[in-house]
Amino acid sequence: MPPIDWTSILLTLRLALVTTAILLVVGLPLALWLARTRHRLRPLIEAVVALPLVLPPTVLGFYVLLMLGPKSPIGHHYETITGSLLPFSFQGLVVGSVLFSLPFAVQPFTAGFRAVARELEEVSWCLGVSRWHTFWRVTLPQNRAGVMAGMVLAFAHTLGEFGVALMIGGNIAGVTRTVSISIYDSVQAMDYATAGWTSALLLGSSFAILALLYQLQRRTPGAWQMN
């Protein structure tokens, strides 16, 4: 077996875990709002969330790179506080990954919240339970399948990132070189054996994740399909 770049694999797993955790925190409130609101701006917000599904990764990566650059307000303040730059760093890679994987988490979350039985929430409120506790004890447990689906999809999608990761993070070994970039490097170096083994590892992992996802769908049909 040819040598595999385990450093890039471990970095990609770390990126996927951090991205999924952030999307869980950020995506749940956003999904709940999208599922329940009748605000006239909801279609616009839904379009913004879904934009990474149709936008080329290099285009998204280019705009995120401009947004995080030292001349932008975000990049300037980050550099002032930390003394380092966001582009071509793991932190910048996380920002790009969160934006690129946002719809893969938020859409299943939203579909799950829309399938929640509102009658149970109303009963909880009538019994004097606060909306906060009702969310944790009634609403969220009913959306377990949607939450799990969103987390699994976001994690799997992050594993295969290439365009956004390359635009924002570049190709720095141990810092921003993800497994997809490592495969690309192996192909460019005509090292097809290493590229083949690494691709097979990624293929097997992705298949296992999708098998888990469809098992969730079988147990709770219709609860979390993406829009």
C-alpha positions in Angstrom: 0.0 0.0 0.0 1.4 3.4 -0.9 1.8 6.1 1.8 -1.4 7.9 2.5 -1.4 11.5 3.7 -2.9 10.9 7.1 -2.2 14.5 8.2 -4.7 15.8 5.6 -7.2 13.1 6.5 -7.1 14.0 10.2 -7.3 17.7 9.4 -10.3 17.1 7.2 -12.0 15.1 10.0 -11.3 18.0 12.4 -12.7 20.5 9.9 -15.8 18.4 9.4 -16.4 18.1 13.2 -15.9 21.8 13.9 -18.1 22.8 10.9 -20.9 20.4 12.0 -20.8 21.7 15.5 -21.0 25.3 14.4 -23.9 24.6 12.0 -25.7 22.8 14.8 -25.5 25.9 17.0 -26.2 28.4 14.2 -28.5 26.3 12.0 -31.1 25.2 14.5 -32.4 28.8 15.4 -32.3 29.8 11.8 -34.2 26.6 10.7 -36.8 27.1 13.5 -37.4 30.7 12.3 -37.7 29.6 8.7 -40.1 26.8 9.6 -42.4 29.0 11.7 -42.2 32.6 10.4 -44.5 34.2 7.8 -42.3 37.1 7.3 -42.2 38.5 3.8 -38.4 38.2 3.7 -38.5 34.4 4.3 -38.2 33.5 0.6 -35.2 35.8 0.3 -33.5 34.3 3.4 -34.2 30.8 2.1 -32.7 31.7 -1.3 -29.5 33.0 0.5 -29.2 29.8 2.5 -29.7 27.6 -0.5 -27.3 29.7 -2.7 -24.3 27.4 -2.1 -26.3 24.5 -3.7 -26.1 26.2 -7.1 -23.2 28.6 -6.9 -19.8 27.3 -8.2 -17.5 26.6 -5.2 -14.8 28.8 -6.7 -17.2 31.8 -7.0 -18.3 31.3 -3.4 -14.7 30.9 -2.3 -13.7 34.1 -4.1 -16.3 36.2 -2.4 -15.5 34.6 1.0 -11.8 35.3 0.4 -12.7 39.0 -0.2 -14.9 39.0 2.9 -12.1 37.6 5.1 -9.2 39.5 3.6 -7.2 42.1 5.6 -8.8 45.0 3.7 -12.3 43.9 4.8 -13.9 44.9 8.1 -14.0 41.3 9.3 -10.5 40.5 8.3 -9.1 43.8 9.6 -10.7 43.4 13.0 -9.6 39.7 13.2 -6.0 40.7 12.4 -6.1 43.5 15.0 -7.4 41.2 17.7 -5.4 38.0 17.0 -2.4 39.4 15.0 -2.9 36.8 12.2 -4.9 36.6 9.0 -8.0 34.6 8.3 -7.2 33.6 4.7 -5.0 30.6 4.3 -5.6 29.6 7.9 -7.6 26.8 9.5 -10.0 29.4 11.0 -10.7 30.9 7.6 -11.2 27.4 6.2 -13.8 26.8 8.9 -15.7 30.0 7.9 -15.8 29.0 4.3 -16.8 25.4 5.2 -19.7 26.7 7.3 -21.0 28.9 4.6 -20.6 26.2 1.9 -22.3 23.5 4.0 -25.0 25.7 5.4 -27.9 24.5 3.3 -27.0 20.8 3.9 -27.7 21.4 7.6 -30.4 24.1 7.6 -32.8 22.5 5.0 -33.2 19.2 6.8 -33.4 21.0 10.1 -36.2 23.2 8.7 -38.1 20.3 7.1 -38.0 18.5 10.5 -39.4 21.5 12.4 -42.2 21.8 9.9 -43.2 18.2 10.6 -43.4 18.8 14.4 -46.9 18.4 15.8 -47.7 21.9 17.0 -50.5 20.5 19.2 -48.0 19.1 21.6 -46.3 22.4 21.9 -49.5 24.2 22.6 -50.4 21.6 25.3 -47.0 22.3 26.8 -47.6 26.0 26.8 -51.1 25.6 28.3 -49.5 23.6 31.2 -47.3 26.6 32.0 -44.1 25.3 30.4 -42.0 28.2 29.0 -41.3 28.3 25.3 -37.6 27.7 26.0 -38.2 24.5 27.9 -40.9 23.4 25.4 -38.3 23.7 22.7 -35.9 21.4 24.5 -38.5 18.9 25.8 -41.0 18.8 23.0 -40.0 20.4 19.8 -36.4 19.3 19.5 -37.0 15.6 20.4 -39.7 15.4 17.7 -37.1 16.7 15.2 -34.4 14.1 16.1 -34.3 12.7 12.6 -34.1 16.1 10.9 -31.3 17.2 13.2 -29.3 14.0 12.7 -29.8 14.2 8.9 -28.6 17.8 8.8 -25.5 16.9 10.9 -24.7 13.9 8.8 -25.1 15.7 5.5 -23.0 18.7 6.7 -20.3 16.4 7.9 -20.2 14.3 4.7 -20.3 17.4 2.5 -17.3 19.0 4.4 -15.3 15.8 3.8 -15.4 16.3 0.1 -14.8 20.1 -0.1 -12.3 21.2 -2.8 -13.1 24.5 -4.5 -13.9 26.6 -1.5 -11.1 25.0 0.6 -8.5 25.7 -2.1 -9.7 29.3 -2.7 -9.7 30.2 1.0 -7.1 27.9 2.6 -4.7 27.3 -0.2 -2.6 24.2 0.1 -0.5 24.4 3.3 0.4 21.0 4.7 -0.9 20.4 8.2 -2.9 23.7 8.1 -5.3 23.9 5.2 -4.5 20.9 3.0 -7.7 18.8 3.1 -8.0 15.2 1.8 -9.5 16.3 -1.5 -6.6 18.7 -2.1 -4.2 15.9 -1.2 -5.8 13.7 -3.8 -5.5 16.4 -6.4 -1.8 16.8 -5.5 -1.2 13.1 -6.0 -2.9 13.1 -9.4 -0.8 16.1 -10.4 2.3 14.3 -9.3 1.2 11.2 -11.4 1.0 9.2 -8.2 -2.1 7.4 -9.1 -1.6 4.7 -6.5 -1.7 7.1 -3.6 -4.6 9.0 -5.2 -6.5 5.7 -5.7 -6.1 4.5 -2.1 -7.0 7.9 -0.6 -10.0 8.2 -3.0 -11.1 4.7 -2.0 -10.9 5.6 1.7 -13.0 8.7 1.1 -15.5 6.8 -1.1 -16.0 4.2 1.6 -16.5 6.8 4.3 -19.0 8.7 2.2 -20.9 5.5 1.4 -21.1 4.6 5.1 -22.3 8.1 6.0 -25.0 8.0 3.2 -26.1 4.5 4.3 -26.6 5.9 7.8 -28.5 8.8 6.4 -30.9 6.6 4.4 -31.4 4.4 7.4 -32.6 7.5 9.3 -34.9 8.3 6.4 -36.4 4.8 6.5 -37.2 5.1 10.2 -38.7 8.5 9.8 -40.0 8.8 6.2 -40.8 12.3 4.9 -39.4 14.1 7.9 -36.3 15.7 6.6 -36.0 15.7 2.8 -34.1 18.6 1.4 -36.1 21.3 -0.4 
